[in-house]
Amino acid sequence: MIKFFRKIRQNLLMENKTGKYFKYAIGEIVLVVIGILIALQINQWNENRKENNALKTLTENLNNEFQKNLKELEIDLSRVKNTITASNTLLSYTGLKNVEVDNIIIDSLIYYAVSNPTWNPSSYVLNDIKNSGKLSTLKNENLKLLLYDWDRLYEDILEWHAGSTNNTNRLVYFVGEKGSLVNIDYYNKKNEKGTKFNIENINLLQEIRFENELENSLYSLIELEKRYHKASVLLNKIIELSNSNNITK
């Protein structure tokens, strides 16, 4: 092709058609420039396509991670609600001289009252996005802001998680000191028989320390439940905005 254009130019010069030569040369330059621009545009299109595909994969992974976190949160939120209900019920009995409740009911309430929250949301994809600098590639500014909000809320949840676990452990320690953990395990079918000692957990209701430890544990759980509800709302928003249909908005 190059030889073809060169031959045309040589013929024009040999025929002393300088004007036509220059017009042809200019036309040839224009064609070359257009060809370069087209090539650059195609290259840019390919780069944009690769970037959009990478962004789509990134947000899909993020969406999947937060959907998994939300499902696990809903399970643990239900567990926390049961623990709060059991703790409140036990507190309604503490200090009463005549509690007309079967001991096995008290064992069951204590079993739920000493259940630790277990929600541990995954952050592998989000950490990878932040550590690799890919967070800036997200086009949705609202999604970025929600992810920043999630970071702060997650740290807050971890603190209350630790506090709740510590308070629950103190409660378990006291039950083991003054009552029977075996009877609680028996209720949960972890032991085939209850304790061989003449001890009943219903007597814990007359212990002021039991009431205090239970109250501390309950306070932590209520605060944690509030943050769980905030997390549920925030996770739903992140899931909605990280949907593949919204990644470019």
C-alpha positions as CSV (number, residue, x, y, z in Angstrom):
1,M,0.0,0.0,0.0
2,I,2.8,2.4,0.8
3,K,4.5,1.6,-2.5
4,F,1.2,2.3,-4.2
5,F,0.9,5.8,-2.7
6,R,4.6,6.5,-3.3
7,K,4.3,5.6,-7.0
8,I,1.3,8.0,-7.4
9,R,3.4,10.8,-5.9
10,Q,6.4,10.1,-8.2
11,N,4.1,10.1,-11.3
12,L,2.7,13.5,-10.3
13,L,6.2,15.0,-9.8
14,M,7.4,13.5,-13.1
15,E,4.4,15.0,-14.9
16,N,5.2,18.4,-13.3
17,K,1.9,18.5,-11.6
18,T,3.1,20.1,-8.4
19,G,-0.3,21.5,-7.3
20,K,-1.9,18.2,-7.5
21,Y,1.0,16.6,-5.7
22,F,0.7,18.9,-2.7
23,K,-3.1,18.4,-2.6
24,Y,-2.5,14.7,-2.8
25,A,0.2,14.8,-0.1
26,I,-2.1,16.8,2.2
27,G,-4.9,14.3,1.6
28,E,-2.5,11.5,2.4
29,I,-1.5,13.2,5.7
30,V,-5.1,13.6,6.6
31,L,-5.8,10.0,6.0
32,V,-2.8,9.0,8.1
33,V,-4.0,11.3,10.9
34,I,-7.5,9.9,10.7
35,G,-6.1,6.3,10.8
36,I,-4.1,7.2,13.9
37,L,-7.1,8.7,15.6
38,I,-9.2,5.7,14.8
39,A,-6.5,3.4,16.2
40,L,-6.3,5.5,19.4
41,Q,-10.0,5.5,19.7
42,I,-10.1,1.7,19.4
43,N,-7.4,1.4,21.9
44,Q,-9.2,3.7,24.3
45,W,-12.4,1.7,23.8
46,N,-10.5,-1.5,24.6
47,E,-9.0,0.1,27.8
48,N,-12.5,1.3,28.8
49,R,-13.9,-2.1,28.2
50,K,-11.2,-3.8,30.4
51,E,-11.7,-1.2,33.1
52,N,-15.5,-1.7,33.1
53,N,-15.1,-5.4,33.2
54,A,-12.7,-5.2,36.1
55,L,-15.0,-2.8,37.9
56,K,-17.9,-5.1,37.4
57,T,-16.0,-8.1,38.8
58,L,-14.9,-6.0,41.8
59,T,-18.4,-4.8,42.6
60,E,-19.9,-8.3,42.1
61,N,-17.4,-9.7,44.6
62,L,-18.1,-6.8,47.0
63,N,-21.9,-7.4,46.6
64,N,-21.5,-11.1,47.3
65,E,-19.4,-10.5,50.4
66,F,-21.9,-8.0,51.9
67,Q,-24.9,-10.3,51.0
68,K,-23.2,-13.1,53.0
69,N,-22.5,-10.7,55.8
70,L,-26.1,-9.6,55.9
71,K,-27.4,-13.2,56.1
72,E,-25.1,-14.1,58.9
73,L,-26.1,-10.8,60.7
74,E,-29.8,-11.7,60.6
75,I,-29.0,-15.1,62.2
76,D,-27.0,-13.6,65.0
77,L,-29.4,-10.7,65.5
78,S,-32.1,-13.3,66.2
79,R,-29.8,-15.0,68.7
80,V,-29.1,-11.7,70.4
81,K,-32.8,-11.0,70.7
82,N,-33.3,-14.4,72.3
83,T,-30.5,-13.6,74.8
84,I,-32.0,-10.2,75.7
85,T,-35.4,-11.8,76.2
86,A,-34.0,-14.5,78.4
87,S,-31.9,-12.0,80.4
88,N,-34.9,-9.7,81.0
89,T,-37.0,-12.7,82.1
90,L,-34.3,-13.8,84.6
91,L,-34.0,-10.2,86.0
92,S,-37.8,-10.2,86.6
93,Y,-37.2,-13.2,88.9
94,T,-34.1,-12.0,90.8
95,G,-34.6,-11.1,94.5
96,L,-38.1,-12.7,94.7
97,K,-38.6,-15.0,97.6
98,N,-41.1,-17.3,96.0
99,V,-40.4,-18.0,92.3
100,E,-42.9,-20.5,91.0
101,V,-40.9,-21.6,88.0
102,D,-39.4,-25.0,87.3
103,N,-35.7,-25.3,87.7
104,I,-35.4,-26.5,84.1
105,I,-36.9,-23.3,82.9
106,I,-34.3,-21.4,84.8
107,D,-31.6,-23.6,83.3
108,S,-32.9,-22.9,79.8
109,L,-33.1,-19.1,80.5
110,I,-29.5,-19.1,81.7
111,Y,-28.4,-21.1,78.7
112,Y,-29.8,-18.4,76.4
113,A,-28.6,-15.6,78.6
114,V,-24.9,-16.7,78.4
115,S,-25.0,-17.1,74.6
116,N,-22.3,-15.0,73.1
117,P,-22.9,-13.1,69.8
118,T,-21.0,-14.7,67.0
119,W,-21.3,-12.4,64.0
120,N,-17.9,-12.0,62.4
121,P,-18.4,-10.2,59.0
122,S,-16.0,-11.0,56.2
123,S,-14.0,-8.0,55.0
124,Y,-11.5,-9.8,52.6
125,V,-12.8,-8.2,49.4
126,L,-13.2,-4.7,51.0
127,N,-9.7,-4.8,52.5
128,D,-8.3,-5.9,49.1
129,I,-10.0,-3.0,47.4
130,K,-8.7,-0.5,50.0
131,N,-5.1,-1.9,50.1
132,S,-4.8,-2.1,46.3
133,G,-6.0,1.5,45.8
134,K,-9.0,0.2,43.8
135,L,-11.5,2.1,45.9
136,S,-10.8,5.2,43.8
137,T,-12.0,3.3,40.7
138,L,-15.5,3.1,42.0
139,K,-17.6,5.6,40.1
140,N,-20.5,5.7,42.5
141,E,-19.6,8.3,45.1
142,N,-22.5,7.3,47.3
143,L,-21.2,3.8,47.5
144,K,-17.7,5.1,48.5
145,L,-19.3,7.1,51.3
146,L,-21.3,4.1,52.5
147,L,-18.1,1.9,52.6
148,Y,-16.4,4.6,54.7
149,D,-19.5,4.6,57.1
150,W,-19.3,0.8,57.2
151,D,-15.6,0.9,58.3
152,R,-16.5,3.2,61.3
153,L,-19.6,1.1,62.3
154,Y,-17.6,-2.1,62.0
155,E,-15.0,-0.9,64.4
156,D,-17.7,0.2,66.8
157,I,-19.4,-3.2,66.6
158,L,-16.0,-4.9,67.3
159,E,-15.6,-2.9,70.5
160,W,-19.1,-3.8,71.7
161,H,-18.6,-7.4,70.7
162,A,-15.5,-7.5,72.9
163,G,-17.3,-5.8,75.8
164,S,-20.3,-8.1,75.5
165,T,-18.1,-11.2,75.4
166,N,-16.2,-10.1,78.5
167,N,-19.5,-9.5,80.4
168,T,-20.9,-12.8,79.3
169,N,-17.8,-14.6,80.4
170,R,-18.0,-13.0,83.8
171,L,-21.6,-14.2,84.1
172,V,-20.6,-17.7,83.1
173,Y,-17.8,-17.7,85.6
174,F,-20.2,-16.7,88.4
175,V,-22.7,-19.4,87.4
176,G,-19.9,-21.9,87.5
177,E,-18.9,-20.7,90.9
178,K,-22.3,-20.6,92.6
179,G,-24.4,-22.8,90.3
180,S,-24.2,-25.7,87.9
181,L,-22.9,-25.4,84.3
182,V,-23.6,-29.1,83.9
183,N,-27.4,-28.5,84.3
184,I,-27.2,-25.8,81.6
185,D,-25.4,-28.2,79.4
186,Y,-27.9,-30.9,80.2
187,Y,-30.7,-28.6,79.0
188,N,-28.8,-28.2,75.8
189,K,-28.4,-32.0,75.5
190,K,-24.6,-31.7,75.8
191,N,-24.7,-33.9,78.8
192,E,-26.9,-37.0,79.3
193,K,-27.4,-36.2,83.0
194,G,-27.5,-33.2,85.2
195,T,-25.2,-32.5,88.1
196,K,-24.8,-35.1,90.8
197,F,-24.5,-32.4,93.4
198,N,-27.5,-31.1,95.3
199,I,-27.5,-27.7,93.7
200,E,-30.1,-25.9,91.6
201,N,-29.6,-22.8,89.5
202,I,-32.8,-21.3,90.6
203,N,-30.9,-20.4,93.8
204,L,-28.8,-18.0,91.7
205,L,-31.8,-15.7,91.6
206,Q,-31.2,-14.8,95.3
207,E,-27.6,-13.7,94.5
208,I,-27.0,-10.0,94.1
209,R,-23.9,-10.6,92.1
210,F,-25.8,-12.7,89.7
211,E,-28.2,-9.9,89.1
212,N,-25.4,-7.4,88.7
213,E,-23.5,-9.6,86.2
214,L,-26.7,-10.3,84.3
215,E,-27.5,-6.6,84.1
216,N,-24.0,-5.7,82.8
217,S,-24.3,-8.4,80.2
218,L,-27.8,-7.2,79.2
219,Y,-26.7,-3.6,78.8
220,S,-23.9,-4.7,76.4
221,L,-26.3,-6.8,74.4
222,I,-28.8,-4.0,74.0
223,E,-26.1,-1.6,72.8
224,L,-24.9,-4.3,70.4
225,E,-28.4,-4.9,69.1
226,K,-28.7,-1.2,68.2
227,R,-25.6,-1.4,66.2
228,Y,-26.7,-4.6,64.5
229,H,-29.8,-2.8,63.3
230,K,-27.7,0.1,62.0
231,A,-25.5,-2.5,60.2
232,S,-28.5,-4.2,58.7
233,V,-29.7,-0.9,57.2
234,L,-26.2,0.0,56.0
235,L,-25.5,-3.4,54.5
236,N,-28.7,-3.3,52.5
237,K,-27.8,0.1,51.0
238,I,-24.3,-1.1,50.1
239,I,-25.8,-4.2,48.5
240,E,-28.2,-2.1,46.5
241,L,-25.5,0.3,45.2
242,S,-23.0,-2.4,44.5
243,N,-25.5,-4.2,42.3
244,S,-24.0,-4.7,38.8
245,N,-26.8,-2.5,37.4
246,N,-25.7,0.5,39.5
247,I,-21.9,0.3,39.2
248,T,-21.6,3.2,36.7
249,K,-24.2,5.5,38.4
